[in-house]
Amino acid sequence: MFPTDDVRALLAQVRTTVREAARLALPFFRPGAHTSARIWNKAGGSPVTEADVEVDAFLKVRLSEITPRAAWLSEETRDDPVRLEHDLVWIVDPIDGTRAFLSGDPDWSIAVALLARGEPVLGLVAAPVPDLVYEAAAGQGAFRNGEAIRVSGLAGLAGARVAGPKPMVDQLERRLGFGGTADALVRVKRIPSLALRVARVAEGSVDLGLISSDARDWDLAGADLILREAGGAILDLAGRPPAYNRREPIHGELVALPAAVQADVLAALR
């Protein structure tokens, strides 16, 4: 584990690096219009743009210079299983929410985490539009553009603001018996970037963030630490936190939420 002062200094370097990476992506982004970047499809059909690739390459060089002994796991870099043998691993999503980015939707982000022995010790989620940076270092609290953030003071689920896949929200509301009542859940507009969805739970603008199966480490790890430091957690439906840097960095259904309502939400989703 890093000493506190080392993590704080490292976070400042990463913040500067990610802001530079955002400046590489922004010229390709057109608010409300189709991106100017070249687009192609990866295996499986998901899109990738030249902005994803440029940001990924930039971050790999710069973050590896900052912490040369750390291994690397990224959505846009071929996986090297050597990471499984390393105590330190950078986990990066150069553009989380690529479909939003290419369609002109501002809800995309750049997500970075540093793992130490499988646990996030540094997390940063940058939303270049509108220039917000969410960040945390282990044990140091969570911040948005330098201001401390906390999860909402939600004590019960009536009227909770929920973001996530419609089937999961429907199930939660049905199990709670809130459908069509004054206590109905408030369905927040879709947030395409999963890292940003979790960060909004951390800042308290969303009460619950539901996450369908098939999320990857790079979608979650940075935002997970931010949420932990803000008084919340990402949990699977059995109440366990995600395990990172496994051979297959894939997760099942998860929920991001304040600690105070964990038992009620998990009971409703099981």
PyMOL commands that set and color helices and strands:
alter all, ss='L'
color gray80, all
select helices_A, chain A and resi 4-28+50-66+81-85+98-103+166-176+194-203+217-229+259-269
alter helices_A, ss='H'
color red, helices_A
select strands_A, chain A and resi 39-41+47-49+71-74+88-96+109-116+119-127+132-137+142-144+147-148+161-163+186-187+208-211+215-216+232-236+250-251+254-258
alter strands_A, ss='S'
color yellow, strands_A
deselect
rebuild
show_as cartoon
